[in-house]
Amino acid sequence: MYYAYKYRLKPSDAHRKELDRHRDICRQLYNHALYRLNEYQDEHGELPSMTTLRSELPDLKQWWDGLSDVYSKVLQTVVERLFNNLKGLSALKENGYGVGQLKWKPPREFRSFTYSQSGFKLDKKGGQAVLSLSKLADIPIRLHRAIPDDANLKQVTVKKEPTGEWFATFGVQMDREPPEPPENPERCVGIDVGILKYAHDTDGTAVGSLDLSDERDRLEREQRSLSRKEHGSNNWEKQRRRVAECHADLRRKRRDFLHKLSNYYAREYDLVAVEDLNVKGMLESPSNSRNTASAAWQTFLSLLEYKCEREGTHFVAVNPRGTTKECASCGVSTDKPLWVREHSCPACGFEADRDANAAWNIRSRGLKDVGVGHSERTPVETAFPVDTDSVSAKRVIEAGSPTLKERTASAVSE
């Protein structure tokens, strides 16, 4: 299994200058490789292979001052990056999207470079953890969490964020088998995600959505201030960084909430069932697209899936069609407009919260997909309107889980 571990770097001013120089050389090499690719296509009528462009690197070093200062594996990954972008464009074209051609990268759009397989090492010098990068420097790094002992470091990507901060992301390979479907899972949960309540599960817990209205207001104020600055001036650059910091603050708070919530479900249960949502299609809808984007459901489901894989919990995504309309007790479908928040079945009389009813249907479908069968306990016996525990998003962030601190003291962080 492949994981990514991201850490903050603490470079000195000299380190920052050297990092920017290496980044700019990689950017220029990317633009040169794009030029050679187009030139080769004009001459031969077909695209060159990645090996062909990589074979030109030794000759480039003869006349390109500074190219030899960058580690050879880094230069190779720059060429690979170009071909990966080409594959991405081809995939979009095959799906019916109108795409153009690759363009040269300006400095603001080329922010990272990668050491693959070799040329990097985590070490300790003077009691300080450092990241040793070949032909660059030994840069202090903040290892806020340990990399597992059985992990094999495959690569490291060094990136400069728009705020000016530098981060290192390690690609880690671990030999772990994916979990097998449990024969008799003791703790199973179905999760229905939404906007008013971010997550409603079959244990009767409803987690509120994260309130980021203050952060959005601050971002809008800073953006208005940026629009009044002269583009390219010193004041404009200072204000641009403030806007970038607001974006980073929003992103960090949202991901922190999603990490802790997904980590809780992955550690507390043997089987987790969710809806296989078409989030991309929802975002293309003209109604409520901003709230859908802010909810970041696809990010939550992706985090939940890999954390379940890491913790040995079985993750199953079910067909979302009809989970809200179908009665969890008898299976009869009833049309309900979005503003109706309670489920009341005209056939069997079962009443429950709309999202709780959907969560039970998701759980039942998840158990059916893995061949376990339905739970002995029926939704009617759980008395959703009475037993539902509403939990604020702030409580998740502070405690690390939607329940009490005492219950999940060992699982409060990602």
N, C-alpha and C positions, 0 to 999 in steps of 0.2 A: 504494500500500500504506500502511496505517495502523499506526503504532507508538506505544508509550507509553514515555516517558523519565521516570524518577522521581529526584528529587533532594531532599536534606535542606536545610531552611531553618534559618537561624540567627537567629531574631528576638530582639530585646531584650525587656525586661520591658514596655516601653511598646507594642512591636509585638504581643506576646502578648495584652495587654489589648484592643487594637484588633481583632485577629483574632478573639478570642472574642466581642467585641461584634457584629461583622459576621456571625459564624456564628449567633449567637442571633437576630439580626433575620431571617436567612434561615429559621431554624427556625420562628419565629413566623409568617412569611409562608406557609410550607408548611402550617401548621395552619389558617391563615385561608383559604387556597385550598381546603383539604379541606372546611372548613365551608361555603364558598360553593358548592362542587360538590354537596354533599348538599342544601343549601337549594334550589339551582336544579333538582335532580332532583325534589324534592318538589313544587315549583311547576309545572314543565312536563312532568313524567313522563318525562324523558330527560336524559342527561348533557350538560352544556355542552361546547363545543369548547374546545381550548386557546387559540385566538385570543380567545374570549369572555372568559375569565378574565384573559388578559394585557391586554386592553383596559381592565380595571378598575384597573390599577396606577397610572396618572396621578391618578385620583381618590383613591386610597388615600393618596397622598403629601400630600394637602391636610389630612388630619386625623391621620395617623400620624406622630408625631414620631420621627425617626431613619431612616425609610424612604428619605428622599432622600439619606442619607449613604452608601447602598450603590449601586454602579454599576448602571445600568439593565439591562445584559445579564445581570448576576448574578441580578437579580430575575426575569428572564424564564426563566432556566434552572431556577429553583426551581419555577416552575409546570410546566415541561416535565418535571421530575423526578417530580412528582405523577402526570402522565399516563403516564409510563414505568412507574411502579409499578402503575398500573391495568392496563396491557397485560400486565405480568407475572402479575398475579392472573388475568386472563382466560385466559392461556395455560395456567396450572396447572389452571383449571377445565375447560378443553377436554380436558385429558389425564386427567380423571377424579379429580382431587384435590379434597378438600373444603376450600374456602377461605371465609374470612369477609370482613370489610370492612377497608379501610385505617383505621389508628388514628393519633391525633395523636402527634407525635414528641416524646419527652422530650429534655432536653439531651444525655444520654449516647448517644442513638441518631442524632443529627444532627451529624455530625462534619466535613462538608465543604461547600464551595461552589465554583462553577465560573465562570470568565471564558471566554466563548465568542466567538470571532472577533476581539474587540477588547478594549481596557482593560488589557492586560498587555504587558510588554516586558522582554526580557533586556538588561541594560546593565552597564557597568562604571563604578564611581565610586570614585576614590581607590585604584585597583588591586584593588578588590574587586568580584566579580560580584554583582549585585543583581537582584532581580525587582521591577520597578515595577508596582504594582497600582493602578489608578485609584481615587481616593477612599479609599485605604487607606494605603499607605506603600511605601517602597523597602526591601525586606527582603533582607539578605545571603543568598546561596544557595551551596551547595557543589556546584559543577559537576565531579563526579569523572570524568565522561567527556563528550566533546564531542558536540554535536548535529550531524549531517551538514550540510554546506553547502547541499545541494540540498533540505533539509527545509523544509516549510511549516508553521509553528506554527499549529494550528487552535484550540486551547483549552488552558487550564491549570486543574487542579483542586487547590485548597489544602485539605489535610486534617490534622486533629489526631488522632494516634494515641492509644490508651488510655494509653500511657506518658507522654503530655504533649508528645511531639515533634511538630513540624510538618513536613510534606512537600509538595512541589509535583510534580504529575504532568502532563507536557506531552503533549498529543495531537498527533502529528506525521504529516503526509501527505507521502509521497515517490512521485514518478512513476517506478515501476519495474515492468516487466512480469514476471509469474510465469514461472519457468523452464520451458522446453519439455522433454519427455521425451528424454533423450539417446539418439541412435541406436546408438552403440557405447560404452556407459559402461565406463571402465577400472576404476574403483574402486566396487564395489557392496557393500553390507553389509545383512544381515538381523539384526535385534535382537529377542531374546526377553527380556522383563522378568519378574522374579520377586521373591521375598521373601528366600530364602537367598542368592541371587546377584541383585543388582539388575538387571544387564544382561549377557547372554551373546550375543556376536556371532559372525558366520561367519568372522572372522579369528582366532578362537581366543582372544579376550580375554573373561574373566569378571570383571566389576566387582562387588565386594562391596557389600552394603547399608550405608548410613550408620548408625553406632551412636550413638544419641541417648539411651541409657539413663540416663546421668548427668544430662542435662538434664531428663529426665522425672522422675527422683527428686527433683531440686531443685524442680521445679514442684509436685509432690505435697506436699512439705514446706511450701512457701510457701502453698499452698491450705489446708492444715490449720491453719496459723497464722492465716490470714485468717478462717477459720470461728470462731475463738475471740475475735475482736475484736468490740467493740460496733459494730453497723452505723451508719455515718454519723459516727463519731468521727474525730478526727485520726489516731489510730493505725490505724484501719481504712482510711483513705484512703492512708496511707503503705504499708500492707501490700498494698492493692489495686494500687498502682503496681508493687510488687515482683512480684506475680503477672503483671501485664501485661508486665513486662520479661522474665519467664521465657517467656511465650508468644511474644514478639517474638524472643527469642534462638533458640528452636526453629524458628520460621518462617524466620528469616534463614539459619541454617545449612543447613536443608533446601533452600531455594531456591538458595543458593550452590552446593551440590553439583549440583543439577539443571541450573542454568545452565551450569556448566562442562562437565558431561558432554554435554549436548545441543549445546553450542557445538563440542565436539571432533568429534562425528559430522557436524555440518553442514559443517564446514570441511575435513574429511579425505576425504570421499567425494563421488562424483558422483550416487549414488542411494542413498537410505536407505529400507528397507522395515521396517515395524513392524506389530504386530497392532492391529486396530481393536477395542479392548477396550470392553466394556460395564461400566465401572468403577462406575457407579451401581447396577447390578444386583448386583455383587459386594459392595458396601457394605451392601446390604439383606439379605445372607445372614448367618445367625446365627453362622457359623463363620469365625474368622480375620478378622473385619471390622476389628479394630483395626490389625493389621499391614497390611492392604490400604489403610486410610486413611493410615497413616504412610508407606507407599511413595509415595503421591502420583503414581500412574502417569498419571492424566489430565493433571496439571500438566506432567509430563515430556514427554508426547506433544504437548501444546500448545506448549511452548517449542521442542521439536524442529521442529515444523511451521513456525513462523514464522521460526526461524533458518535453516532450509533455504531458505525463500522469500527471505530476505535475502541469503544467500550464493550463490544460483543453483543449489542442489542440489535434485534432484527428490525429493519426499517422497511415499511411497505407503503407505496403510494397507490391509492385506489382511484377509480373513476369517479369524478365529483358530480356527475350528472344525477340530479334528483335527490341528493342527500338532504337538502332542506325540505323538499316537498313530501318525501316519503316518511310515513310514520314508523318510528323505531320499534313500536310495539306490535303492530299488525301488518305493516307493509303497504297500507293504502296511501296513494298519493293524493295530496290536496294542494291546489294552487294557493300561494300566499304572496301578496305584494311585499316589497322590501320593507315598508313601514310597519308591517305586522310582526312584532317581536316575540309573540307567543305561539306555540304549536298546540292546536286543539283538534284532535282527530274526530271527525263525525262518525266514524265506523265503530271504534272501540272506546272512545271517550278519554284516551290518554292525553294529558296536558303536561307541557314542559316548556322551558325556554326554547326558542327557535334554534339557537346555536347548540344548545345541549342535545336536542333531538338529532341535529346533523352530526354531532360528534359520535353519538351512539351508532348511527348508520355507517359512519366511516370505520369505526372499530369493528362492526360486524362484517363489513366487506373486507377489511384487512385480515381478519381471522379466516374468512372463507378463502381468500387468495392464497394463503399459506397452507391451507388444508387442515386447519385446526378445528374449525366448526364454531358454532355460536357458544357464547358464555351461558352458564347455567343461570346466572342472575339476569333478570329481565330489566329493561329500563323503567318499567312501572314501579318496581320494588325500590328504586333509588330515590324516588320523590325529588326530582330536580328542583321544582320551585322552592322547596324548603332547604335542601342541602347545599345549594350552590354557594360557594365561597368566592366573593369578589375580591380580587387582589390588584392593587395599583402597580403600575410599571415602576414607580419609584421604589416600592418594596422589593421588587425583583432585583433592581440595580444594587440596593443597599445590602440585601441578604444573600443574593446570588441564586434565589429560587423563589417560586411563587408561594411556598409554604413557610412554616416557621423556621427560624435559624437553627433551633435545636435538632430539627429533623434532618437537615441537610448540612450540618457543620463540616462534613468532609467533602462537600461538593459545591462550594460557594463560588468557585472561579472557573474560568474556562479550562 
